[in-house]
Amino acid sequence: MALSATISKVDLNIIDMDRHYYQQHDLILAQHPSETVERLALRLLAFACHANELLSFTKGLSSDDEPDLWEKSLSDEINVWIELGLPSEKRLKKACGRAKKVIVYAYGAGSATQWWDQMEKPLSRFNNLCINYVTPEISHDLAALLSRKVTAQVTIQDGDITWDADAGNREFRIERWRE
């Protein structure tokens, strides 16, 4: 018998002073059976950092041909492709060829830094690729702030992020490995 997704309802208020984006989002997130709460929290963080009327969650882990989030134009072109984790060079090459901008949110204690040490040089040829790193402390803290039904406010100012949720709050900054 196949396991079903866990559904989380998120009432997310975004105050992004860096992009002048101020919006309330009522989101329903499906957590794939193999997806950790930490990864789910990072999908929500990526959404908050890039939110606009065209950004959407995709099938994610259920599809090899889609990123975790993307922003598609009204003519179905991919403007922004957002990946979580440590994607292969082949996958990023494909993404950079299909999208105007590709953003990776790398995470994982030692594995992310090892991945970047190996990938920095081969990925340098892609001009439309940004790499961000979320430390284990941040990803664990954000996961602890999630529940099946959560109200959260994310404030972004000068690159600093404040995440206020029902279960507590956290202030942090995402490391930019490549912009």
C-alpha positions, 0 to 999 in steps of 0.5 A: 500500500502506497503512503499518502502525503501529509497535508499542512496548511500555512497562513503565511504573511510576507513582508519583504522590504528588499523587494517591496512585496507585502502579501498574505498567502494561504498555502496548502503544502503536500509533504511527500512521504519521503520528504522530511519536515526540514525539507518542507520548511525549506520549501516554504522558506524559498517560497517566502524569499521569492514570492510573487503572483506567478511563483508556485510549488510543483510536484517536487519529489514526485517528478524528475522534470520539475523543480521544487518551485518555479515561476512561469510566465503567462506564456509558459516560459520558466522565469525562475527554477528553484531547487532544494538540496544538492542537485547534480551538475547534469540536472543544473545544466538542464535547469539553466537551459530551460529557465532564465534564472536557477536558484539552489537552496543547498542544505545538509551539515557537511554534505553541502560544503563538500558538494559545493567544493566539487561543484563550484568550478563546473558550475561556474559556466552558468551565468543564470545560476545562484547558490544559497546555503541554509545552515543546519541550525537554521533548517532544524529551527524552521522545521521545529516551527512547523506544524500541520496548521501554522500561522507565520510571518516572514519579514525580510530586510537587508537580507536578514530574515525574521520568521515568526510562527505560532511555535516561536521565532528565528532571525537568520541570514542565508549564506550566498555562495554564488549570486 
